[in-house]
Amino acid sequence: MIAITGANGNLGKATIGFLLKKIKPEQIVAIVRDPKKMEDLKNSGIQIRIADYDDLESLNEALKGVDKLLQISAISIGDQGVKEEANVVTAAKQQGVQHIVYTGAVKPKLDAYFMATQQCLATEKAILDSGIPHTFFGNSLYMETIPIFIGEALEHGNIYYPAGNGAVSFVSRVDIAEALSNVLAGNGHENRRYEITGSKAYTFKDVAAILTAERGIEVSYVNIPNVVLAEELDKFQMPDEQIVWQLSLADSIKADEFSYVDDTLEELLKRKPFELKEYLRNL
Ligand SMILES: NC(=O)c1ccc[n+]([C@@H]2O[C@H](COP(=O)([O-])OP(=O)(O)OC[C@H]3O[C@@H](n4cnc5c(N)ncnc54)[C@H](OP(=O)(O)O)[C@@H]3O)[C@@H](O)[C@H]2O)c1
């Protein structure tokens, strides 16, 4: 049996969609904390089990009889996020899971600016320490996050973001899901690390130029100071902890922590990955 955590999220649900084309639905266990969010797959034949990353007992129940686990990284940040992800690994070990596929960050470094990267590294260490065979997906930033960065640029023509000249090898989340399904349904991926990126890295100036060319609207990139982003986020009553997290993301992009490009995704998909230009054309 193959279980997926975060199964009702964007990545989890897309992965299940691809898996349903490859294996029998009874072999799929979707682990969620709110089964109402799986209404659309209620009659698909997959098993839906309830667990919370913060509740080890519920994870142990949900992972009974599971051979392979797709552990999708948590949403919680800081120590809480590390604890939740460690709980999943502990339960997997206790239930005799044979293989964990974990989605982390591309080319993670212990001194990374991005706080989530450090969180993912802590989980990778927990998985390695558990001795469970692993496959690590080192994901670059999802293309689908671009609207968060560019805001209303298509209306007023400016992308305001403190990323300097940092480049990002944006990757389609749907492509990642398909690649994950290939790994989960396939063999020979144990104890491998895959850097999952788009085929090219783009600065925000590049993104602005593509929008201009594809959308016929003049778009420019304005590199703002971190403090301006922090003030804007504060206006939306974002908690300080999350503002610090957002700034760590901007700093990481500026420092090229997401600029690495690798062709592993193309190998896993056996086709070219989705291009940023196509995504921006249809945004
Ligand atoms: N590379 C990137 O650009 C990028 C961007 C965003 C996120 N991420 C990471 O990639 C992961 C997957 O992305 P996504 O787009 O699928 O995110 P998503 O749509 O927000 O899905 C996150 C999933 O995690 C579940 N979850 C959160 N806290 C949980 C808990 N305590 N116990 C059990 N389940 C919990 C959510 O369940 P509920 O619906 O019940 O909350 C949801 O199913 C994210 O969780 C995040 O770590 C990466």
The ligand as an SDF file (V2000), in Angstrom:
LIG
                    3D

 48 52  0  0  0  0  0  0  0  0999 V2000
    8.3530   24.4920   -3.4390 N   0  0  0  0  0  0  0  0  0  0  0  0
    7.4340   25.4220   -3.2710 C   0  0  0  0  0  0  0  0  0  0  0  0
    7.3530   26.4140   -4.0260 O   0  0  0  0  0  0  0  0  0  0  0  0
    6.4230   25.3000   -2.1800 C   0  0  0  0  0  0  0  0  0  0  0  0
    5.3930   26.2500   -2.0850 C   0  0  0  0  0  0  0  0  0  0  0  0
    4.4380   26.1080   -1.0920 C   0  0  0  0  0  0  0  0  0  0  0  0
    4.5300   25.0450   -0.2220 C   0  0  0  0  0  0  0  0  0  0  0  0
    5.5360   24.1370   -0.3230 N   0  0  0  0  0  0  0  0  0  0  0  0
    5.6450   22.9610    0.5650 C   0  0  0  0  0  0  0  0  0  0  0  0
    5.1450   21.8740   -0.1930 O   0  0  0  0  0  0  0  0  0  0  0  0
    4.0630   21.2420    0.5100 C   0  0  0  0  0  0  0  0  0  0  0  0
    2.9980   20.8010   -0.4750 C   0  0  0  0  0  0  0  0  0  0  0  0
    2.5550   21.9240   -1.2160 O   0  0  0  0  0  0  0  0  0  0  0  0
    1.0150   22.1010   -1.5380 P   0  0  0  0  0  0  0  0  0  0  0  0
    0.9410   23.1470   -2.5680 O   0  0  0  0  0  0  0  0  0  0  0  0
    0.3630   20.7800   -1.7430 O   0  0  0  0  0  0  0  0  0  0  0  0
    0.5070   22.7020   -0.1360 O   0  0  0  0  0  0  0  0  0  0  0  0
   -1.0280   22.7750    0.3430 P   0  0  0  0  0  0  0  0  0  0  0  0
   -1.9530   22.7460   -0.8010 O   0  0  0  0  0  0  0  0  0  0  0  0
   -1.0960   23.9080    1.3090 O   0  0  0  0  0  0  0  0  0  0  0  0
   -1.2100   21.4100    1.1430 O   0  0  0  0  0  0  0  0  0  0  0  0
   -0.6490   21.1970    2.3990 C   0  0  0  0  0  0  0  0  0  0  0  0
   -1.2470   19.9320    2.9630 C   0  0  0  0  0  0  0  0  0  0  0  0
   -0.6690   19.6720    4.2440 O   0  0  0  0  0  0  0  0  0  0  0  0
   -1.7380   19.3370    5.1370 C   0  0  0  0  0  0  0  0  0  0  0  0
   -1.3900   19.6260    6.5240 N   0  0  0  0  0  0  0  0  0  0  0  0
   -0.9770   20.8110    7.0170 C   0  0  0  0  0  0  0  0  0  0  0  0
   -0.7970   20.6960    8.3370 N   0  0  0  0  0  0  0  0  0  0  0  0
   -1.1340   19.4230    8.6740 C   0  0  0  0  0  0  0  0  0  0  0  0
   -1.1680   18.7050    9.9020 C   0  0  0  0  0  0  0  0  0  0  0  0
   -0.8300   19.2800   11.0680 N   0  0  0  0  0  0  0  0  0  0  0  0
   -1.5390   17.4220    9.8580 N   0  0  0  0  0  0  0  0  0  0  0  0
   -1.8880   16.8260    8.7020 C   0  0  0  0  0  0  0  0  0  0  0  0
   -1.8830   17.4480    7.5070 N   0  0  0  0  0  0  0  0  0  0  0  0
   -1.5070   18.7360    7.5060 C   0  0  0  0  0  0  0  0  0  0  0  0
   -2.8770   20.2210    4.6780 C   0  0  0  0  0  0  0  0  0  0  0  0
   -4.0890   19.7840    5.2330 O   0  0  0  0  0  0  0  0  0  0  0  0
   -5.2610   20.8500    5.5890 P   0  0  0  0  0  0  0  0  0  0  0  0
   -5.9640   21.1260    4.2820 O   0  0  0  0  0  0  0  0  0  0  0  0
   -6.1010   20.1290    6.5530 O   0  0  0  0  0  0  0  0  0  0  0  0
   -4.6190   22.0740    6.1420 O   0  0  0  0  0  0  0  0  0  0  0  0
   -2.7540   20.0060    3.1710 C   0  0  0  0  0  0  0  0  0  0  0  0
   -3.3090   18.7770    2.8130 O   0  0  0  0  0  0  0  0  0  0  0  0
    3.5890   22.2850    1.5130 C   0  0  0  0  0  0  0  0  0  0  0  0
    3.0250   21.6420    2.6270 O   0  0  0  0  0  0  0  0  0  0  0  0
    4.8560   23.0520    1.8300 C   0  0  0  0  0  0  0  0  0  0  0  0
    5.6020   22.3990    2.8510 O   0  0  0  0  0  0  0  0  0  0  0  0
    6.4740   24.2410   -1.2990 C   0  0  0  0  0  0  0  0  0  0  0  0
  1  2  1  0
  2  3  2  0
  2  4  1  0
  4  5  1  0
  4 48  2  0
  5  6  2  0
  6  7  1  0
  7  8  2  0
  8  9  1  0
  8 48  1  0
  9 10  1  0
  9 46  1  0
 10 11  1  0
 11 12  1  0
 11 44  1  0
 12 13  1  0
 13 14  1  0
 14 15  2  0
 14 16  1  0
 14 17  1  0
 17 18  1  0
 18 19  2  0
 18 20  1  0
 18 21  1  0
 21 22  1  0
 22 23  1  0
 23 24  1  0
 23 42  1  0
 24 25  1  0
 25 26  1  0
 25 36  1  0
 26 27  1  0
 26 35  1  0
 27 28  2  0
 28 29  1  0
 29 30  1  0
 29 35  2  0
 30 31  1  0
 30 32  2  0
 32 33  1  0
 33 34  2  0
 34 35  1  0
 36 37  1  0
 36 42  1  0
 37 38  1  0
 38 39  2  0
 38 40  1  0
 38 41  1  0
 42 43  1  0
 44 45  1  0
 44 46  1  0
 46 47  1  0
M  CHG  2   8   1  16  -1
M  END
$$$$
